[in-house]
């Protein structure tokens, strides 16, 4: 995984509205080389609200 702070910054750039769907979060995790289980924590740090959770991953 890339540096955590870099990933948080990238997430904020990718989703400036402060919200990310479950589908987008899983896709972003894959693109950024982050495990799905870590993505929820990184989104919290990036102040992103995950909505439309499909599998209960977050």
Secondary structure, 3 states (H helix, E strand, C coil): CCCHHHHHHHHHHHCCCCEEEHHHHHHHHHHHCCCHHHHHHHHHHCCCEEECCCCCCC
